[in-house]
Amino acid sequence: MKLINIGFGNVVSAERVIAIVSPESAPIKRIVQEARDRGMLIDATYGRRTRAVIIMDSDHVVLSAILPETVAHRLDIKEDELEANYENN
């Protein structure tokens, strides 16, 4: 299982990530509010401004204080490592 750092020492499973989006649009704000109402919201911002919303395959929604591009880059690095390990075995 590969883990992605989403800030402040928090990590999520790379295999379970469906989408990494910006929190500014109305549909994403609605997704966050609905997850909060269902008890499926994980706030990993430590009180800072939410910059990325990570949607997981388990219906959990994770809030992060780092930019979506940064999270996506970290996910891309993990994908490259997986491919290199697969090719070496």
Buried (B, 14 or more C-beta within 10 A) or exposed (E): EBEBBBBEEBEBEBEBBEBBBEBEEEEBEEBBEEBEEEEBBBBBBEEEEBBBBBBBEEEBBBBBBBBBEBBBEBBEEBEEEEEEEEEEE
